[in-house]
């Protein structure tokens, strides 16, 4: 079944360079003492999410050594010869495996200047390059899932659901599990493209999921957000990378589940300017995407009901140039 996805219509209108501003604050939320401070933390998360859809969390419980180990495995994989990476190519429609220059955002119509490796647990047979890579990334994916569910439990209660509502919807023990850990390598900028906006490391888009956790490195910037009504003017705010903070954002699934109370806002990764770091950029993202058989229903009927599987399949189909 094909649905009318308003998110795609919005995205096709977001291809311009726009302007940049630093007047917006990307809030940092301290998660230390989570159980004792749960109500206060939930209020902070809600306010940040409602205001801009993006926030950063610190003292989040994932050790920096674990983060660095995941980055190290990502760099090791992306440094392999192309013919080796080809053996682990993305499985069509399953969001698992390696791809390069195949993601074309409806906003810009050109390939994102990157390669990526997707880890989606039920579909990884034959895709692991070696056991060390597999064990490190599966452990890290599990840690990301735990943190994402902790954050989503706060949003669940604020929306009037029980605290475990989203945990049940993202059950990793089920074959229908489709949350994804994504390793990202944005290519170094070639000399002829420096200082131009002809190519985008990642064109303007919203995320398909409920909640994204993004791990970035100090000095490797480029991520920008364009929230709410300012999307009409395309006014973009940079989000500074930090080794000790995880950048989080609301995705389309949670926007639908919240009846638009929680916004899924546009973001992009721009080409660095002449005075910026021009080398490769690495990041690691965890996308908390509800299991395929879970029905996403919007309060008050703002969006037609759709299974999470159908939703993800149609968004992927609109974002990739070919089945791989």
N, C-alpha and C positions, 0 to 999 in steps of 0.2 A: 504493500500500500504506500502511496506517495502522499505526503502531507505538505500543506502550505507553510513553509518555515519562514516566519517573519524575520528571524535572525539573518538569514541569507540575503533578504532584500535590503536590510540595513547595511550589511557588510559591503555590498556592491557600491554603495555611495561613499565609501571611506578611503578612496585612493589618493587623495591630494596630499601635498606636503604639509599644509597647514602652518601653524605658528607654534612656538615653544614658549612655555612660561614655567617659572619655578615658584610661583606664589602659592601653590597647593602643598599641603603637608601630607606625606604618606606616613600614617601613624605607626608607631612601634608599640606592640603589646607585649608586656612581660608576662610569661606564663609560669614563672617560678611560684611554688606553693599552690599549684593549680587546684587541688582538692579543697584546700582551706579558703581559697579566694575565688572559687568557681563563679559565684554570682557577679562579682565585680569584673572578672575577666570577660564573662559573657556580655556584660553591658559594654565594655570597651570594644570587643569584637563587633558587636551589632552596630554601634555608632560608626565605627570606621568603615564597615561594609556598606551601610546605608549611604554614607556620605560620598564615598569614592569607589567602593567596590574592591579596593586594594588595601592591603595593610602588611606590615612585617611583624613577625613574631621572634622574640629572643628568649633565651633560657627555656628552650622548647624541648629539651630532653634528648635530642639526637646529638651524640658526641661529634665534635669537629673531626676526629680521627676517622669516624665512619663516613662522613661526607667526603673527606679527602681520598679515602680508599675508593669510593664510587667514582670520583673524578679521575683517579689514576687508571682504573679499569676502562673508563670511557676513552681516555687519551690513548691507551694502549691499543684498543680496538680500532679507533679511527686512523691510527698510524699504520695499520696493516695495508698491504697492497690491495688495490681495487679488486683484483681477481679473487682474492681471499674473502673480502667482504661480500662479494657477489654470491658466495655460497650460503650466505645468511640473509638473503634478500627478503623483504617484506612479503608476508603472506597476504594475498588479495582478500580484502574485507575483514581481516582479523587483527590488524593493528599490531603485528608482531614481526620483528626483524628489522633489517637495515634498508634504508632508502637514501637517495641522494638527488637533490635538485628536482624532485617530483611534486613537491607541495606548491600549488599555485593558488594563492588567495584570491577569492572573488573580488577583493577590493582593488588589487593592482594588476592581476592578470599575467604576472611574471613569476618565475620560480623563486621561492625563498632561497637565498644563497647559503645553503647549509646541507649537511647530511645528518641523519639521526638513526638511532637504534631503539626500537620499542620493545619493552618487556611487558607482555600481557600473559599472565601465568598459564592459563589453560592451553595456549597455542604455541608453546616454545619448543616443542619436539623438533630436533634437527637444527635448531637455530643457535645453540650455544657454541661459541668458538672453543671454549675449554672449561674445565671444572672450576678453576679459580674465578673466572669471569662470572660464571653462573652462581656460585655460592655467595660471592660478595654482593652481587646485585639483587639476588633474591632476599638476602638478609636485609639489605638497605630498603628494598621495596616494602618489606614487612614493617620496618620502623616508620616509613612514611605513612603507610596505611594506619598504623596506630595513632600517629599524631593527627592525621586528617580526620579520623573518626572522633578523636577528642574535641577537635574544633567544631566539627559538624554537630556533635551532641549539644553544644551551646546554642547553635542556630536552630536545632530541632526544638528545643524547649522554648526559645523565643517565638517560634512559629506555632506553638501550641501542640506540637507532637511530643511523644515520649522521648526520653533522652537517647534511646537506642534505635530510633526510627531509621536513621541513615546508616547505622552500623548493619542492621539487617538488610538494607538495600544494597550494601556493598560487601556481600559475604564472600570472602576469598575461598571458602571451602566448596563453592558451587561451580559447576562447569560453565555457568552463565556469567561468571565474574569477568568484568571487562575494564577494571581500573588498569592504568598503564603507567609504568615508569619509562620516561623518555630521556635518552642521552642525546645531547645536541652539540654539534660542532659547526659553528659559523665560520666560513672560510676567511682567511686573511684577505684584505682588500687589495686587488691588483692596482698597480700604479695608475692605469687609465681610468679607474672608477673612483679614485679618491676625491672626496669633496663633492660628489654628485649624489643625487637622489634617483638616478635612473634605475638603480637596483636596490632592493630592500633585503636586509638579512631576514626579516619576517614582515610581510605586509600586514596592514591593519586587520585585526580580527578579534572576535570574542572566543573564549574557550567553550568547548562543547559540554563540559563536565559539571559536577556540583562545586568542587573546590580544587584549586591548583596550588601545589607547593612548589616553589621555584628556588633552587639553590644556585647562587651566582658567586663569582669571585671578585674580590677587590680589584678595581682598575679595569674590569671588562664590562663597561656600561653599554648603553644603547637602548635599554628597555624604556618605553614611554607609555603613559596612559592618557586617554582622552575621555573623561567621565561625562555622563549625563547629557544635559542640554548643550554643553559645550561641543558635543559631537557635530552640531550643525556648523560651527565655525572651525572645527578641527584644531582645537587648542590643546597642545600636548605637554604633559609634565614628565620630566625624567625621573626614573626610580633608581636611586643610587645602589649599586651592588655592594654587598657586604658579606664577608666570610661567616660572620657570627649571626646573621639574620636570615630567616627564610621569608621570601616575598610570597604572599598569598593573594589569591583573587577569587571572586565569585564567578562561577560559570553559568552557562545557559540553563542547565538542568535545575540548579537551585533557584535561579531567577524565576523559572516557570513554577516550581514548587511553592515559591513564596508569593506568587501572584504579583510579581514585579516589585515587591518591597525591597528585595535585595538585588541590586543592579549588576548585570554582567557587562562590564564596560570594555570598550575597544582599547587595544594595546598593540604595540608594534615594536620591532627592533630595527632601528635605523642604521644606515651606513654611517660609520664614524666620520667626523669632519677632518679637515687637514691637520688640526692640532690635537686630535684624539689618538688614542691607541689604535693602530691599524692592523695589528696582528690577529691571529685566530681568537675566537671567543667560544668558550665552553660553558654550558650550563646543564643542569639536570632538573627535570620537572616530573612531578608525580601528579597524575590526573585522577581524581576520585570520581569515577564514572559508575553510576548505578548498574547493577547486573542486568543483563539483556532482557530478562523476563519481567522486570519491575516496571509498573505502570506509573508514568509521571502525570499527575493530575494537578491542574491549576485551580486554586480556590476561586470560586465564582465563575469558573468557565472561561477565564481570560485566554487560555490556550486549549485547543482540543487535546484530549488524552492521547498519549503516545507511549509505546514501550521504549525503554532506554536503548534497547537493541536497534529498533527502527530509527530512533533519533540519531544515534552515533553513525549508523550505516549511511544515512543520507547526508550527514555533515561531511563524512570522509569522502563520499562520492563527489561532493561539490568542491573538495579541496585538493584532490590529487589528479595529476594529468593522465594517469593510466593505472590499470591494475598491475601490481608488481608481485 
